[in-house]
Amino acid sequence: MVDLYKSERVLSGLSVEYAKHNEIEERLELFLNKVSQFDWKDKDTALKSTFDLLVGIWEIHAYREGNTRTCTTFIKRILLSHGIDFNAGLLKEHPAYVRDSLVMATYDEPQYLMRILKDAFETELNFQYFNEGSIKEEYKVAKEKYYTTKQAEKLIAKKRLMK
């Protein structure tokens, strides 16, 4: 019944602007209708669709507490329902990185989240589709990539104007 504010280290303590508590149901319904049109059978779009689904549902923040963990589980179940194997355990093993990369992806820095998602697709069943260019190493957003308060304020204001 309250709007969320979560201090994010990559935003110098500012918060992502999540859906207002009274908008969650409507935004989630609209978003899931959009997701229902994704083409999960196309190997070239499955990774991008997963990225869009994860960022979109995470930013709405429908699950309130435990949102990142729940979104990860939701993604795995969606992918399995489409016959796509996905190593959600990789995301669960690196929760700080996933959270930081979701924040960064919300503000047009997709490379961090795409990296771990691409690696999570690298299972035996999917290896032939998603193996090129992936790097398995420590998952960490370098501190020099964090936004300053001024940069974060500008990003949040810009995104607010785009809505």
trRosetta pair geometry for C-beta under 8 A, 3 or more apart (Angstrom, degrees):
i j d omega theta_ij theta_ji phi_ij phi_ji
1 21 5.9 102 -159 159 17 154
2 21 5.8 125 79 -46 12 150
3 18 7.3 163 -170 73 78 96
3 20 5.4 -40 -100 -135 110 63
3 21 5.3 -119 -73 -19 54 94
4 15 7.4 -163 127 -179 76 142
4 18 4.8 3 62 48 113 143
4 21 7.7 122 -19 -66 76 89
4 61 5.8 -107 34 141 150 157
4 64 7.1 -176 -70 -135 131 67
5 15 4.4 -143 -158 -23 66 167
6 15 5.1 117 51 -126 48 106
6 16 7.1 -6 56 31 98 85
6 18 7.9 57 10 -23 104 127
7 13 4.8 -23 -155 -156 103 62
7 14 7.4 81 -134 23 58 5
7 15 6.4 -59 -76 -70 31 84
8 11 4.2 52 80 24 110 106
8 13 7.2 166 57 -122 46 8
8 14 6.5 -34 44 77 93 53
8 15 6.2 126 -7 -112 98 40
8 16 6.4 66 -30 -25 146 83
8 99 7.9 -156 -130 150 97 100
8 100 7.7 140 -170 -112 100 60
8 103 4.9 147 -163 -120 148 154
9 12 7.7 37 -171 -80 35 20
9 13 7.3 27 -103 -64 38 51
9 100 7.1 -41 65 -101 100 105
9 146 6.5 -65 138 -126 76 135
10 100 5.0 119 -36 -148 134 89
10 103 5.1 144 62 96 127 136
10 104 6.0 -71 152 -61 156 88
10 141 6.2 -1 -97 106 127 150
10 145 7.5 -21 -141 109 105 84
10 146 4.7 -134 -136 -125 55 81
10 147 6.2 64 155 14 66 85
11 14 4.2 -93 137 61 114 88
11 15 7.1 -177 83 -50 148 11
11 16 7.3 -179 -29 -54 157 63
11 103 6.3 -119 -30 177 107 132
11 107 8.0 132 -91 -16 106 151
11 146 7.7 -115 -37 -169 21 86
11 147 5.5 4 -119 58 46 120
11 152 4.0 116 -163 -136 77 137
11 155 7.7 -119 -125 64 102 130
11 156 7.6 73 -156 -50 132 115
12 146 6.8 122 -57 153 71 109
12 147 6.0 -99 -13 96 98 75
12 148 5.8 36 -52 -175 146 28
12 149 4.1 -118 110 -70 151 64
12 151 7.9 113 -6 53 128 88
12 152 5.2 -153 31 1 101 144
13 149 7.3 -12 44 -98 97 97
14 149 6.9 125 -30 -136 114 70
14 152 4.7 159 34 139 137 134
14 153 6.8 -180 -76 -70 161 63
14 156 6.4 -106 148 -39 142 147
15 18 7.6 -59 155 -8 110 92
16 59 6.5 -113 157 -129 134 81
16 103 5.8 -136 -56 -124 119 81
16 106 5.4 16 -130 111 125 170
16 156 7.9 -163 -130 -108 36 101
17 156 6.1 118 -24 -155 111 98
17 159 6.8 173 35 100 122 122
17 160 6.4 71 10 -81 169 92
18 59 6.4 -168 -120 180 64 52
18 60 7.0 68 -167 167 83 14
18 61 3.9 -5 -156 6 133 142
19 23 4.8 -134 -179 90 98 102
19 24 4.9 128 108 -89 133 63
19 27 4.9 -145 -119 41 141 157
19 28 7.8 -105 5 -42 174 82
19 59 7.3 100 -29 131 85 68
19 60 4.6 14 -16 -153 133 59
19 61 5.9 -166 30 41 87 90
19 62 7.6 17 45 -65 137 66
20 23 4.4 72 59 11 88 112
20 24 7.5 -130 86 -37 45 72
21 24 6.2 -24 -156 -17 34 114
23 26 5.7 -69 -162 51 58 107
23 27 5.2 51 147 -21 91 114
24 27 6.1 -65 -142 43 23 105
24 28 5.9 22 163 -20 64 114
24 60 6.1 112 -140 168 72 95
24 61 7.2 -86 -114 79 112 70
24 62 5.3 136 -175 -107 114 73
25 28 5.9 -58 -143 37 24 111
25 29 6.4 25 158 -19 61 108
26 29 5.9 -56 -149 35 29 111
26 30 6.5 26 156 -14 64 107
27 30 5.8 -56 -148 39 32 110
27 31 6.0 30 155 -19 66 111
27 60 5.1 -178 113 -126 121 114
28 31 5.7 -56 -143 39 29 111
28 32 6.1 25 160 -16 66 108
28 57 7.4 60 -127 -128 87 78
28 60 5.4 131 -77 161 79 156
28 62 5.1 63 -86 -81 138 138
29 32 6.1 -56 -141 39 26 106
29 33 6.5 31 155 -22 61 105
30 33 5.8 -55 -153 32 30 113
30 34 6.7 30 150 -18 63 104
31 34 5.6 -55 -156 34 35 113
31 35 6.4 34 148 -20 68 106
31 56 5.2 169 -158 158 129 123
31 57 6.6 161 130 -80 144 66
31 60 6.2 -116 -1 -50 158 144
32 35 5.2 -48 -142 37 39 116
32 36 6.4 52 153 -32 64 97
33 36 5.7 -45 -153 21 32 117
33 37 7.7 27 150 -15 56 101
34 37 6.2 -64 -171 30 37 108
34 38 8.0 56 137 -40 63 87
34 56 7.9 -121 78 -169 129 165
35 38 5.5 -23 -166 -9 52 116
35 49 7.9 113 -145 -172 77 96
35 52 7.8 179 -103 111 86 103
35 53 5.5 81 -125 -107 124 98
35 56 7.4 -169 -65 78 112 148
38 45 7.3 -167 -170 135 87 119
38 49 4.3 111 -165 -143 133 129
38 52 7.5 175 -97 72 131 127
38 53 7.2 -49 -36 -58 163 113
39 42 4.6 35 122 7 115 115
39 45 5.6 57 72 73 96 142
39 49 7.3 -151 57 -65 51 148
40 46 5.9 67 -155 -110 57 89
40 49 6.4 -132 -92 96 66 159
40 79 7.5 -175 -153 -123 128 55
40 82 3.8 -52 132 -163 149 157
40 84 6.6 -117 176 -23 108 131
41 82 7.2 -132 -63 -176 61 109
42 45 4.5 35 93 27 116 104
42 46 6.6 -175 85 -37 57 80
43 46 5.8 -36 -139 4 33 120
43 129 4.5 -120 -168 -136 126 134
45 48 5.3 -65 -156 50 58 110
45 49 5.4 62 146 -28 85 107
46 49 5.7 -56 -142 38 27 113
46 50 6.3 30 157 -22 63 105
46 79 7.9 85 -172 -128 109 99
46 84 6.1 172 -162 -114 138 152
46 121 7.5 126 112 -124 114 138
46 129 7.6 25 46 146 132 147
47 50 5.7 -53 -150 33 29 112
47 51 6.5 33 151 -19 63 104
47 114 7.4 66 161 -148 113 86
47 117 6.3 128 -158 127 86 115
47 118 6.2 31 -143 -92 135 73
47 121 6.1 -60 -94 -40 98 160
47 130 6.4 138 -69 -111 128 120
48 51 5.5 -50 -149 35 34 116
48 52 6.3 32 154 -17 66 105
49 52 5.7 -53 -145 39 32 110
49 53 6.1 32 156 -19 65 108
50 53 5.8 -55 -144 38 28 111
50 54 6.2 25 159 -17 64 109
50 75 6.2 78 -156 -161 91 116
50 79 6.7 21 -102 -78 116 118
50 86 7.6 170 -126 -115 146 141
50 117 5.8 162 108 -166 123 131
50 121 7.7 176 26 -68 163 115
51 54 6.1 -61 -147 38 24 107
51 55 6.2 15 162 -10 64 111
51 105 7.3 -145 -172 -153 97 144
51 110 6.7 45 -173 -158 139 117
51 113 6.3 118 -135 119 95 116
51 114 6.0 -1 -99 -91 137 78
51 117 5.9 -158 -77 39 83 174
52 55 6.2 -59 -141 42 26 104
52 56 5.8 23 162 -19 63 117
53 56 6.0 -63 -143 40 22 110
53 57 6.1 8 168 -7 63 112
53 75 6.3 139 106 -111 119 91
53 78 6.7 -130 164 89 160 165
54 57 6.5 -63 -141 42 22 98
54 58 5.9 20 162 -18 62 117
54 71 6.0 103 -147 157 72 116
54 72 7.7 40 -131 -89 114 52
54 75 5.4 8 -83 -83 97 138
54 102 7.3 -110 141 -110 101 104
54 113 7.2 -174 96 -178 133 131
54 117 7.3 -155 13 -92 154 131
55 58 5.9 -61 -142 40 24 111
55 59 6.1 21 162 -19 64 111
55 102 6.5 176 -111 -146 69 78
55 105 4.9 -114 -104 124 126 126
55 106 6.4 177 -162 -77 104 65
55 113 7.0 93 -69 132 104 171
56 59 6.1 -60 -146 35 23 106
56 60 6.7 24 156 -18 61 104
57 60 5.7 -50 -151 32 35 113
57 62 6.8 -55 -170 15 81 114
57 71 5.4 161 102 -127 111 107
57 74 6.7 -108 127 95 161 148
58 61 6.9 25 168 -74 41 60
58 67 6.4 112 -143 147 67 109
58 68 6.6 41 -132 -101 114 63
58 71 4.8 19 -79 -105 85 171
58 102 5.2 -83 133 -161 159 136
59 102 7.9 -167 -59 171 76 102
59 106 5.6 139 -92 -113 119 115
61 64 6.7 78 156 -83 89 36
61 67 5.3 -29 -142 -125 69 156
62 67 7.4 132 55 -127 48 102
63 66 5.9 -88 143 87 117 77
63 67 4.2 152 70 -108 102 63
63 70 4.1 -179 -145 66 166 151
63 71 6.8 -144 11 -44 140 78
64 67 6.4 175 61 -61 13 101
66 69 4.9 -55 -171 50 81 114
66 70 5.3 82 127 -27 92 105
67 70 5.9 -62 -142 41 25 108
67 71 6.1 27 161 -21 65 109
68 71 5.8 -54 -145 35 27 111
68 72 6.5 31 154 -21 61 105
68 95 6.6 110 114 -155 137 91
68 98 6.1 130 -177 113 124 115
68 99 5.4 -48 -97 -86 160 87
68 102 6.8 -149 -115 1 106 159
69 72 5.8 -55 -153 32 30 114
69 73 6.6 27 152 -15 64 106
69 92 7.1 63 -128 -113 84 89
69 95 7.4 -14 -73 -119 87 119
70 73 5.7 -54 -150 38 35 110
70 74 6.1 39 150 -23 67 107
71 74 5.4 -52 -145 36 32 116
71 75 6.3 38 154 -24 65 102
72 75 5.8 -50 -150 31 29 113
72 76 6.7 30 152 -18 61 103
72 88 5.3 128 162 -161 95 106
72 91 4.8 -168 -135 107 130 138
72 92 6.3 155 131 -63 156 80
72 98 7.1 3 -77 -179 126 159
73 76 5.7 -53 -152 34 33 112
73 77 6.5 30 153 -16 66 106
73 88 6.6 94 -95 178 42 155
74 77 5.9 -59 -150 38 30 109
74 78 6.3 31 153 -20 66 106
75 78 5.8 -55 -148 35 30 111
75 79 6.3 26 156 -16 65 108
75 86 7.0 -112 130 131 93 159
75 88 6.8 152 80 -103 98 112
76 79 5.9 -59 -148 40 29 109
76 80 6.2 28 155 -18 65 108
76 86 5.3 -153 -120 83 70 119
76 88 3.9 -44 -70 -47 131 140
77 80 5.7 -52 -142 38 30 111
77 81 6.4 35 155 -24 63 104
78 81 5.8 -56 -153 32 29 112
78 82 6.9 11 152 -4 62 108
79 82 5.9 -69 -155 45 34 101
79 84 4.1 -83 -176 78 90 108
79 85 7.5 -75 138 49 116 2
79 86 4.4 50 97 -14 158 137
80 83 7.5 52 -171 -73 35 16
80 84 7.0 -103 -73 61 28 60
80 85 7.6 52 -98 -100 72 40
80 86 7.2 -107 -50 25 75 102
84 121 7.8 -36 174 -130 110 91
84 125 7.9 171 -157 110 41 126
84 126 6.8 49 -162 -77 80 128
85 123 4.3 -102 120 75 121 149
85 124 7.5 -19 93 56 161 65
85 125 4.1 104 14 48 137 132
85 126 5.6 -152 62 -19 94 105
86 120 5.6 29 -171 146 79 102
86 121 6.3 -27 -115 -95 75 56
86 123 7.0 -126 -86 -15 15 132
86 126 7.8 40 -78 -9 55 151
87 90 4.6 57 120 -10 109 110
87 91 7.9 146 112 -5 69 80
87 119 7.6 -70 64 127 127 70
87 120 4.5 -145 63 -152 83 67
87 121 7.7 -122 19 -40 89 15
87 122 7.3 -35 8 61 131 63
87 123 5.6 160 -42 -68 99 104
88 91 5.5 -50 -165 36 54 112
88 92 6.3 53 140 -20 76 105
88 120 6.7 61 -77 -159 32 129
89 92 5.3 -56 -144 41 38 113
89 93 6.1 43 154 -26 69 104
90 93 5.7 -53 -150 31 29 113
90 94 6.9 -9 161 13 61 109
90 116 6.5 -179 131 -173 113 92
90 119 6.0 -157 172 112 160 104
90 120 4.7 -154 54 -93 132 86
91 94 6.5 -81 -150 54 29 86
91 95 7.7 70 155 -88 63 53
91 98 5.1 75 -163 -89 86 143
91 116 6.3 108 -93 148 77 124
91 120 6.1 5 -36 -84 96 143
92 95 6.8 4 -158 -64 37 90
94 97 4.1 -23 160 39 111 120
94 98 5.8 122 103 -26 83 90
94 116 6.6 -134 75 -128 141 142
94 139 4.4 29 -155 65 154 141
95 98 5.6 -55 -142 37 32 111
95 99 6.2 31 160 -18 67 106
96 99 5.9 -55 -147 38 29 110
96 100 6.2 26 155 -14 65 109
97 100 5.8 -57 -144 41 29 108
97 101 5.9 24 158 -16 66 111
97 112 7.3 -145 -180 173 86 111
97 116 6.6 135 125 -62 120 148
97 139 3.8 40 -140 132 172 111
97 140 6.1 -88 -96 -84 109 35
97 141 6.7 150 -135 -17 70 84
98 101 5.8 -59 -142 41 26 107
98 102 6.3 31 155 -23 63 105
98 113 7.5 74 -145 -116 58 82
98 116 6.5 -115 -91 94 78 162
98 139 8.0 25 -45 144 63 145
99 102 5.8 -52 -148 32 29 112
99 103 6.7 30 153 -17 62 102
100 103 5.8 -54 -153 35 33 111
100 104 6.3 30 151 -16 67 107
100 112 6.9 -72 110 144 89 155
100 141 4.5 -141 137 12 137 136
101 104 5.4 -50 -143 40 36 113
101 105 6.1 41 154 -23 66 105
101 112 3.6 -145 -120 117 101 110
101 113 4.0 152 148 -65 113 71
101 115 7.7 -122 -130 43 147 96
101 116 6.5 158 41 15 171 126
101 141 6.5 178 -69 -56 71 121
102 105 5.6 -51 -142 36 30 112
102 106 6.5 40 153 -27 61 101
102 113 6.2 94 -75 -89 48 129
103 106 5.7 -51 -157 25 31 116
103 107 7.1 -1 155 8 62 106
104 107 6.3 -77 -157 53 33 91
104 109 3.8 -69 171 80 96 118
104 110 7.7 -177 119 -70 91 20
104 112 5.2 57 70 31 146 133
104 113 7.1 -177 72 -23 98 98
104 141 6.5 180 -39 -118 145 149
104 145 7.6 6 -111 144 137 116
105 108 7.8 74 -166 -54 32 9
105 109 6.4 -97 -75 74 35 61
105 110 5.0 64 -124 -107 86 59
105 112 7.1 -125 -49 60 89 91
105 113 4.4 -12 -54 4 136 142
106 159 7.5 19 154 -115 87 159
107 147 7.6 -21 101 -47 160 147
107 155 4.4 22 -146 180 130 135
107 156 7.9 -48 -96 -64 122 54
107 159 6.7 -87 -106 -51 76 133
108 155 7.9 -147 28 -143 100 110
109 112 6.6 27 131 5 98 105
109 145 7.8 137 -170 175 153 113
110 113 6.0 -72 -162 51 58 101
110 114 5.2 55 147 -27 90 115
111 114 5.6 -58 -138 41 28 113
111 115 6.3 38 160 -32 63 103
112 115 5.9 -51 -156 23 27 114
112 116 7.3 10 156 -4 60 102
112 141 5.5 -2 -119 -87 150 104
113 116 6.4 -62 -153 41 35 99
113 117 6.0 32 154 -16 70 113
114 117 5.7 -60 -141 43 31 111
114 118 5.9 36 159 -25 67 107
115 118 6.0 -55 -149 32 24 111
115 119 6.6 19 153 -13 60 107
115 134 7.5 136 -157 -139 66 74
115 135 7.2 -31 -156 50 112 89
115 139 7.6 166 106 -121 118 96
116 119 5.5 -53 -148 39 36 112
116 120 6.2 40 151 -23 66 105
116 139 5.8 45 -84 -122 117 139
117 120 5.5 -54 -147 36 34 113
117 121 6.6 35 152 -21 64 102
118 121 5.8 -54 -155 32 33 112
118 122 7.0 41 146 -31 61 101
118 130 5.7 -168 -161 -179 73 111
118 133 7.8 -43 163 90 155 90
118 134 5.1 -160 127 -101 115 109
119 122 5.5 -46 -157 17 40 119
119 134 5.4 146 -82 -168 72 126
119 136 6.0 126 -131 -94 127 81
121 126 4.9 -98 171 123 79 149
121 129 7.2 -81 153 88 122 104
121 130 4.0 5 109 76 122 174
122 126 6.6 -118 -106 90 21 100
122 127 5.7 58 -157 -108 66 70
122 130 5.5 -127 -73 98 68 106
122 131 5.9 99 -121 -94 106 70
122 134 6.0 -149 -55 82 142 173
123 126 5.2 62 49 28 80 96
123 127 6.7 -117 85 -48 31 80
124 127 5.9 -24 -138 -17 26 119
126 129 5.2 -64 -173 44 75 111
126 130 5.4 9 145 18 106 116
127 130 7.0 -93 -136 54 23 76
127 131 5.2 36 -178 -56 70 120
128 131 6.9 -27 -110 0 16 117
130 134 7.1 54 147 -45 79 135
131 134 6.2 -91 -159 17 39 119
141 145 5.3 -111 175 76 89 130
141 146 7.1 107 127 -65 112 73
142 145 4.8 94 68 -2 80 105
143 146 5.5 -27 -162 -1 50 117
147 151 4.1 -138 -165 95 95 115
147 152 4.2 127 114 -61 131 84
147 155 6.5 -68 -132 0 161 140
148 151 4.6 93 49 9 77 104
148 152 6.8 -145 89 -6 37 88
149 152 5.7 -58 -146 39 28 111
149 153 6.2 31 155 -22 65 106
150 153 5.8 -51 -147 33 29 112
150 154 6.6 28 154 -17 62 106
151 154 5.8 -58 -153 36 31 111
151 155 6.4 31 152 -19 66 106
152 155 5.6 -53 -146 36 33 112
152 156 6.3 31 157 -17 66 106
153 156 5.9 -56 -146 38 29 109
153 157 6.2 27 156 -17 64 109
154 157 5.8 -56 -144 39 29 110
154 158 6.1 31 156 -22 65 107
155 158 5.8 -54 -146 35 28 112
155 159 6.4 25 157 -16 64 107
156 159 5.9 -56 -147 38 29 109
156 160 6.3 35 152 -24 64 107
157 160 5.5 -53 -148 34 31 116
157 161 6.6 32 153 -20 64 104
158 161 5.9 -56 -155 34 31 111
158 162 6.6 29 150 -21 64 108
159 162 5.6 -56 -150 34 35 113
159 163 7.0 45 152 -34 64 97
160 163 6.1 -46 -159 13 33 115
